[in-house]
Amino acid sequence: MSDYNELMKIVDKEVITVKELRHITNDELVSQISETKPDPKRKNCFRYELKLTNGEIYFVFVKKPWYMILRGE
């Protein structure tokens, strides 16, 4: 499987794990990753914008830890 297909398999899930976020961060196809404003539909997730080297932009979500959810952060 090509690197692009492997990356798209992760990105297509939308809600990913911290381990998958680390994998994406280290991928050479990703030129920039930045945390953006949370999505109102997914209040319990961090939202990240991924910019690929080919110019494509994707958004992924990482679920907040349970203690942040309990504190209402």
N, C-alpha and C positions, 0 to 999 in steps of 0.2 A: 504494500500500500504506500502511496506517495506521502510525503510530508504534508502536503496541502490537504489531501483527503483525511489524514489522521487529525489534523487541526480542525477541519470542518466537522468531523464526527463529534469532537468535544464542544465546539461552538454551537452546534445545532441543538444540544441539550438545553441551552439557555441557563439553567440553574446548575452550577458546577461546584466541585469541591475545592478546597484550598490547594490540595495536591495538584489538581488539574490546572488551577490558576498558575501555580509555579511552573508547570510544564509549558503553558502558553507563554509565560513571561520569558522563558529561556529559548523559545522557538525563534529561529532566524527569519521566519516569514512574517513575524510581528514586528513592526517598526516602532510602535508606541502603544502603551497601555496606560490609562489614567482612570481614576475613580471619578464618577460623575454624580450628579444629584440623584437621590433615590427615586425609583419609580413608585407612584402612589399605589399601584396595584400589587406591588411586592415590597411592602413596608419592612419585612423581616430579612431583607437582602441588601447587600452592598451591590452597587451597579458599576460596572467597568466598561469603558469604551476601548475597543481594540482597533488599531489601524494597521492594516497589513501593508507589506512592501509594494503590493500591486495597486494600492489605493482604496481597497475595500474597507468599509467600516462595519463593525459588529458590536453588539452589546451582549454581555454575559452578566449573570448574577451569582453572587456567592452568599449563601445563607449565613446570617449573623450567628455568633455563638449564643447558646441558651441564656447565659447570664446577661448579655446585652439586651436580649428580648425581654427578660423579666424586669430589667430596670427601665425599659421604655426608651432606650437609646436608638 
